[in-house]
């Protein structure tokens, strides 16, 4: 409508303008690749990822929804340089333009390699690689368990080595897929099953060579934790000598190939037989040498005086016994005599000190009755007191008639 020759102006609401801008932006940028550095990364409980992508001059907000990020092979984090693929859109409630991410890969390093490094760092910090947890490999196992594909080259190599080196050893195969989506769960379950059955002495887990993607099940966390939890020693034998997997670091021993793993746990029977023969020869020589030494000692004893004249030896010992008895008797008699003399001297001294000796020389002891007080002074008496007098031989009682 025209008024005064001028076009009527159109006034937008905020929502109308935002929708209009959104339509223009989404139509203009339906699929773009954007390079930048991640910042403010948030992994929401819903499974969605939110972060900002920035460079030296600008920042754009990004949303990486759960249905798109489920197959992501690594964990994004702040500071990581990445390349995002997606479409530009506008978040209407805030009027912010943002990148709806459909794919994400690290810049300068493959996603699988980055996932490998991240898991390796995580498990190393938890101590799953520590030597203190490694279980020694048994010297001569009777049963060897193998977790691998029943149709792969690895199992054929192992069986050929067993037949060639020690056919008596029993091989128990727990067949699993060794590549693909389901492989990791089958490998982990097979390791756990061997531990539950407890019917093997050592376990080989692995496969033949292949690309990083082919070997990837042996880089999965569920397999690493199953190996670490195993009470049966585990040998990791994945790929070729140049290939390293997470399983190699967690296992009790890493073999460069499945064939090398078989050679490690299965000794050559001929070598063991030769070792036993050598040990038997050394034992036989040691026994014969010991018998020669004993024979020399026996010959020496046979020529000794004791065995040639045994009766004379006994007579000499009897004479020695008689001499000892005589010597002991003399010592006893001498000791008795010395003790008797000493006893006599002590007796004489006691007799000299005894009050009875004084009485025998004409002295007496008088006591007042009935209390028995020894009288030393006549003043202690009065007429009529009864007294008792002890002489050298005997005693008598009397009554006091006068006191002087």
Order of alpha helices (4+ residues) and beta strands (2+ residues): beta-beta-alpha-beta-beta-beta-alpha-beta-beta-alpha-beta-alpha-beta-alpha-beta-alpha-beta-alpha-beta-alpha-alpha-alpha-alpha-alpha-beta-beta-beta-beta
